[in-house]
Amino acid sequence: MVKYGLDYTRCRWILPLLLGIGVIFGIIALAGRGWLESQTLPYVHQASLWESCSKPYEGGEWNCESLMGYAWGRAAAATYLVGFILLVICFALAIIAFAIDTLRFNFIRGIGGLLFVAAVFSIMGLVIYPVKFSSEMELTGINMFSWAYGFGWTTAIMEICLGFFFCCLPNYEDQILGNVKPTYFYSSP
């Protein structure tokens, strides 16, 4: 990407595209009901970021309890949601930064810093949830943190990695814009 510059048509939108994928993964994590699931038959427990559902036996009805009644449930949801909102703001700022040539290097490093803040909030929510859930909720059988929880961690990891890219990209501004003369390592005899 640095070799051809951000003006190169295909490389210009890679970082905003990756942020968009991170937003999609965050939506899946927020809406998914697979944060915690029963690992073996009979499937008697399923939880999301917002509620915990269990059934007393295999053919019974699901009984759902909101996790917003617990302080840790509100804290986990709020911190992850703040991280997600910051990610969406970074996505919008990245589109603006890469669409307008005169503004793009002015605040790209700021987008990177905001991504690190978003990652901190997301990780706080992702750590609070399993620690408090497993200690305060009654679990029966063998349970595992499942696919939606994995999407949450994927979003947090993407926030960290993209934060590094956005913070380091302005260091190569001259190379990207083509303002550096090529260096030749050939000398004539």
Helices and strands as residue ranges (DSSP letters): H 14-31, E 36-38, E 45-47, E 51-54, E 63-66, G 67-69, H 71-99, H 108-136, E 143-145, H 147-168, G 169-172, H 173-177
